[in-house]
């Protein structure tokens, strides 16, 4: 597998989906590539965590 350059659906930034990440996704049975860059993934995760904490 080769590294892939993807575009974040939230901020439009390009990010690299490394061969190692692709292998990890395959081992976990994930069929879709990530749609968000690491920064947007973290922001979304933090947002969900705060929402659940405040509910």
MOQUI-V408796 format. One record per residue. N is the residue number from 0. RES is the residue in one letter. PSI is psi in degrees with one decimal (999 if undefined). OMEGA is omega as a letter, one per 30 degrees, with the letter a starting at -180 (999 if undefined). NEAR is the number of other ideal C-beta (glycine too) atoms within 8 Angstrom. Layout:
n->{N & N}
res->{RES & RES}
psi->{PSI & PSI}
omega->{OMEGA & OMEGA}
near->{NEAR & NEAR}
//
This chain:
n->{0 & 1 & 2 & 3 & 4 & 5 & 6 & 7 & 8 & 9 & 10 & 11 & 12 & 13 & 14 & 15 & 16 & 17 & 18 & 19 & 20 & 21 & 22 & 23 & 24 & 25 & 26 & 27 & 28 & 29 & 30 & 31 & 32 & 33 & 34 & 35 & 36 & 37 & 38 & 39 & 40 & 41 & 42 & 43 & 44 & 45 & 46 & 47 & 48 & 49 & 50 & 51 & 52 & 53 & 54}
res->{X & X & X & X & X & X & X & X & X & X & X & X & X & X & X & X & X & X & X & X & X & X & X & X & X & X & X & X & X & X & X & X & X & X & X & X & X & X & X & X & X & X & X & X & X & X & X & X & X & X & X & X & X & X & X}
psi->{144.6 & 155.1 & 145.5 & 141.9 & 122.4 & 165.1 & 128.5 & 132.9 & -16.3 & -53.1 & -11.1 & 3.2 & 147.7 & 142.9 & 157.8 & 128.1 & 97.7 & 161.8 & -38.9 & -41.0 & -39.4 & -40.8 & -43.2 & -47.3 & -43.7 & -42.0 & -33.3 & -7.0 & 12.0 & 130.5 & -23.2 & 145.6 & 156.1 & 143.8 & -11.1 & 147.5 & 162.9 & -38.4 & -43.5 & -34.2 & -44.4 & -43.9 & -42.0 & -41.9 & -45.0 & -39.2 & -43.8 & -41.2 & -43.9 & -37.5 & -45.6 & -34.0 & -37.8 & -8.8 & 999}
omega->{l & l & l & l & a & l & a & a & l & a & l & a & l & l & a & l & a & l & l & l & l & l & l & l & a & a & l & l & l & a & a & l & l & a & a & l & a & a & l & l & l & l & l & l & l & l & l & a & l & l & a & a & a & a & 999}
near->{4 & 4 & 7 & 8 & 8 & 11 & 8 & 13 & 5 & 8 & 7 & 5 & 8 & 7 & 10 & 8 & 11 & 7 & 8 & 6 & 9 & 11 & 9 & 8 & 10 & 8 & 6 & 6 & 5 & 6 & 3 & 5 & 7 & 9 & 7 & 10 & 10 & 7 & 8 & 11 & 10 & 8 & 8 & 10 & 8 & 8 & 8 & 8 & 8 & 8 & 8 & 7 & 6 & 5 & 4}
//
